[in-house]
Structures are given as structure tokens and as C-alpha cells.
Amino acid sequence: MKKAPRRPKAPEPRLPYTKTAMYVEIAERTGVDKSWVAAVFKSFAAVVDEELFAPSGSRTVEVPELGVKLINALRPPTEARPGRNPHTGAAIVVAAKPARWKLRARFLKRMKEGLALTPEPQ
């Protein structure tokens, strides 16, 4: 009997970048020192923190080069309400929740186009 042909092996997945590897890669591509790249990332993180979390911030940061928009929205408080235990069917009271901040990330056109080019998983 003839054996079935073997499937070709899928390529090994690459490990994600570490912070150091990312700094080195950007430094090589731009021709600047790695410490400068680290300083830029620190400054960028400070600006994002200030805009999202400071009381005087706009609560929204858009990074078009990455294709991401970060939004820090205030969720209103909810009142206690009646509900049912899905397992027993007994009536219960769902507890009230206080107002809270919710951080969301929305993908912009650039990221959506990049996701459309990603090959389907096998």
C-alpha cells in the first residue's frame, strides 16, 4: 500500500519582540542610538498617560502610525436590579456598581487594512 504524502510543516512562529529587541531594531532602522529610542518611548508613554489619566487631559489619544485610538471613558453608575440565578432560577438582586473608568482601544483604518492582509490560520 502506498503512504499518503506528508503535509509540509508550518513555519515556526517567531517569538514576540522584547522591549530591548524592539529598541535595537528601531535604532538600527533609524540610525540613532538605542538610548535615544528608549527616551522617545518614555516621553511618548508620559504624554499618553497625561492625556488619558490626568484630570485636565482629553481622555483620548490617537496614534495614526500604529492605527490605534485609545479612549478612557467614564461609565455611569448602575442601580441594583432584580435578576435570576441561571442555575436555580431563584430571584436575586444584582448589586449596584459605582461609576468607573473604562479604557478602550479602537482600531483605525490602517490597522484594519493590515489585519485584512494577514493570512488565514491553517
LINLIN-V887501 format. One record per residue. N is the residue number from 1. RES is the residue in one small letter. PSI is psi in whole degrees, 0 to 359 (999 if undefined). D_LAST is the distance of its C-alpha to the last C-alpha in whole Angstrom. Layout:
BEGIN
n=N res=RES psi=PSI d_last=D_LAST
n=N res=RES psi=PSI d_last=D_LAST
END
This chain:
BEGIN
n=1 res=m psi=145 d_last=29
n=2 res=k psi=136 d_last=26
n=3 res=k psi=150 d_last=23
n=4 res=a psi=145 d_last=19
n=5 res=p psi=146 d_last=18
n=6 res=r psi=146 d_last=15
n=7 res=r psi=143 d_last=12
n=8 res=p psi=143 d_last=12
n=9 res=k psi=141 d_last=11
n=10 res=a psi=146 d_last=9
n=11 res=p psi=147 d_last=11
n=12 res=e psi=133 d_last=13
n=13 res=p psi=141 d_last=13
n=14 res=r psi=143 d_last=16
n=15 res=l psi=148 d_last=19
n=16 res=p psi=155 d_last=20
n=17 res=y psi=140 d_last=23
n=18 res=t psi=169 d_last=26
n=19 res=k psi=316 d_last=29
n=20 res=t psi=316 d_last=31
n=21 res=a psi=322 d_last=28
n=22 res=m psi=316 d_last=28
n=23 res=y psi=317 d_last=32
n=24 res=v psi=315 d_last=32
n=25 res=e psi=314 d_last=29
n=26 res=i psi=321 d_last=31
n=27 res=a psi=318 d_last=34
n=28 res=e psi=320 d_last=33
n=29 res=r psi=327 d_last=32
n=30 res=t psi=343 d_last=35
n=31 res=g psi=22 d_last=38
n=32 res=v psi=170 d_last=39
n=33 res=d psi=149 d_last=40
n=34 res=k psi=326 d_last=37
n=35 res=s psi=329 d_last=40
n=36 res=w psi=318 d_last=40
n=37 res=v psi=317 d_last=37
n=38 res=a psi=320 d_last=37
n=39 res=a psi=322 d_last=40
n=40 res=v psi=317 d_last=38
n=41 res=f psi=320 d_last=35
n=42 res=k psi=317 d_last=38
n=43 res=s psi=319 d_last=40
n=44 res=f psi=315 d_last=37
n=45 res=a psi=322 d_last=36
n=46 res=a psi=318 d_last=40
n=47 res=v psi=316 d_last=40
n=48 res=v psi=315 d_last=37
n=49 res=d psi=316 d_last=39
n=50 res=e psi=317 d_last=42
n=51 res=e psi=323 d_last=41
n=52 res=l psi=322 d_last=39
n=53 res=f psi=344 d_last=41
n=54 res=a psi=146 d_last=44
n=55 res=p psi=331 d_last=47
n=56 res=s psi=2 d_last=48
n=57 res=g psi=167 d_last=44
n=58 res=s psi=349 d_last=42
n=59 res=r psi=8 d_last=40
n=60 res=t psi=134 d_last=37
n=61 res=v psi=126 d_last=35
n=62 res=e psi=128 d_last=33
n=63 res=v psi=88 d_last=32
n=64 res=p psi=330 d_last=31
n=65 res=e psi=331 d_last=29
n=66 res=l psi=343 d_last=27
n=67 res=g psi=34 d_last=26
n=68 res=v psi=142 d_last=27
n=69 res=k psi=122 d_last=30
n=70 res=l psi=133 d_last=32
n=71 res=i psi=128 d_last=34
n=72 res=n psi=101 d_last=36
n=73 res=a psi=145 d_last=38
n=74 res=l psi=120 d_last=40
n=75 res=r psi=133 d_last=40
n=76 res=p psi=160 d_last=43
n=77 res=p psi=152 d_last=44
n=78 res=t psi=151 d_last=44
n=79 res=e psi=160 d_last=46
n=80 res=a psi=143 d_last=46
n=81 res=r psi=156 d_last=46
n=82 res=p psi=151 d_last=46
n=83 res=g psi=184 d_last=43
n=84 res=r psi=141 d_last=42
n=85 res=n psi=119 d_last=40
n=86 res=p psi=338 d_last=37
n=87 res=h psi=313 d_last=38
n=88 res=t psi=339 d_last=42
n=89 res=g psi=3 d_last=42
n=90 res=a psi=147 d_last=45
n=91 res=a psi=135 d_last=46
n=92 res=i psi=170 d_last=45
n=93 res=v psi=121 d_last=46
n=94 res=v psi=125 d_last=43
n=95 res=a psi=152 d_last=44
n=96 res=a psi=151 d_last=45
n=97 res=k psi=140 d_last=43
n=98 res=p psi=169 d_last=44
n=99 res=a psi=144 d_last=43
n=100 res=r psi=159 d_last=41
n=101 res=w psi=139 d_last=39
n=102 res=k psi=122 d_last=35
n=103 res=l psi=126 d_last=33
n=104 res=r psi=150 d_last=30
n=105 res=a psi=126 d_last=28
n=106 res=r psi=139 d_last=27
n=107 res=f psi=136 d_last=25
n=108 res=l psi=178 d_last=27
n=109 res=k psi=318 d_last=26
n=110 res=r psi=317 d_last=25
n=111 res=m psi=319 d_last=22
n=112 res=k psi=321 d_last=21
n=113 res=e psi=322 d_last=21
n=114 res=g psi=322 d_last=19
n=115 res=l psi=328 d_last=16
n=116 res=a psi=334 d_last=16
n=117 res=l psi=350 d_last=15
n=118 res=t psi=131 d_last=12
n=119 res=p psi=152 d_last=9
n=120 res=e psi=143 d_last=6
n=121 res=p psi=146 d_last=4
n=122 res=q psi=999 d_last=0
END
